[in-house]
Amino acid sequence: MNDTEKMVREELSKITGKDTDDIPRDANLLEEVGLDSLNILEVFGMVEGKFNVVVEPEKISELRTIEDIVNIIESNKK
């Protein structure tokens, strides 16, 4: 697990109340992790703020797992 994934897991843990180890990298954030649409917006606000990455609104619906989030952060790092 890299630092980016660790930070994303920590933020998801704060939102869900689940332990970071209880959120699999490939778990669907809505169906398996239990996030709702407002939580998803909160996650992407965190991504944009902590990682200085802009997530295009049309991309948000494509990001369904921790792996997807980490990939978009890594691909947009400067």
C-alpha positions as CSV (number, residue, x, y, z in Angstrom):
1,M,0.0,0.0,0.0
2,N,1.5,3.4,-1.0
3,D,1.0,6.7,0.8
4,T,-1.8,7.8,-1.5
5,E,-3.8,4.7,-0.8
6,K,-3.1,5.0,2.9
7,M,-4.5,8.5,3.0
8,V,-7.5,7.6,0.9
9,R,-8.3,4.7,3.2
10,E,-7.9,6.9,6.3
11,E,-10.4,9.4,4.9
12,L,-12.8,6.7,4.0
13,S,-12.4,5.3,7.5
14,K,-13.4,8.7,9.0
15,I,-16.4,8.9,6.8
16,T,-17.7,5.3,7.3
17,G,-16.4,4.5,10.8
18,K,-14.9,1.3,9.4
19,D,-11.3,0.2,10.1
20,T,-9.0,1.0,7.2
21,D,-8.2,-2.7,6.8
22,D,-11.9,-3.5,6.5
23,I,-12.2,-1.6,3.2
24,P,-10.8,-3.7,0.3
25,R,-9.0,-1.9,-2.5
26,D,-11.5,-3.2,-5.0
27,A,-14.7,-2.8,-3.0
28,N,-17.5,-0.8,-4.6
29,L,-17.7,2.4,-2.5
30,L,-21.5,2.6,-2.9
31,E,-22.6,-1.0,-2.7
32,E,-20.0,-2.6,-0.4
33,V,-18.5,0.2,1.6
34,G,-21.9,1.9,2.2
35,L,-21.2,5.4,1.0
36,D,-24.0,7.5,-0.3
37,S,-23.8,10.3,-3.0
38,L,-23.0,13.0,-0.4
39,N,-20.2,10.8,1.0
40,I,-18.8,10.4,-2.5
41,L,-18.7,14.2,-2.9
42,E,-17.0,14.5,0.4
43,V,-14.4,12.0,-0.7
44,F,-13.7,13.9,-3.9
45,G,-13.5,17.2,-2.0
46,M,-10.8,15.5,0.1
47,V,-9.0,14.2,-3.0
48,E,-9.0,17.6,-4.5
49,G,-7.9,19.3,-1.3
50,K,-5.2,16.9,0.0
51,F,-3.7,15.9,-3.3
52,N,-4.2,19.1,-5.3
53,V,-6.0,17.1,-8.0
54,V,-9.0,18.3,-10.0
55,V,-11.6,15.5,-10.6
56,E,-13.8,16.4,-13.6
57,P,-17.5,16.1,-12.6
58,E,-18.1,13.5,-15.3
59,K,-15.3,11.3,-14.0
60,I,-16.8,11.1,-10.5
61,S,-19.4,8.5,-11.5
62,E,-16.6,6.3,-13.0
63,L,-14.6,6.1,-9.8
64,R,-16.1,3.3,-7.8
65,T,-13.2,1.8,-5.8
66,I,-10.2,2.8,-3.7
67,E,-8.1,1.6,-6.6
68,D,-9.9,4.0,-9.0
69,I,-9.4,6.9,-6.7
70,V,-5.7,6.1,-6.2
71,N,-5.2,5.8,-10.0
72,I,-6.8,9.1,-10.8
73,I,-4.7,10.8,-8.1
74,E,-1.5,9.2,-9.3
75,S,-2.2,10.0,-13.0
76,N,-2.9,13.6,-12.1
77,K,0.1,14.3,-9.8
78,K,2.4,17.0,-11.1
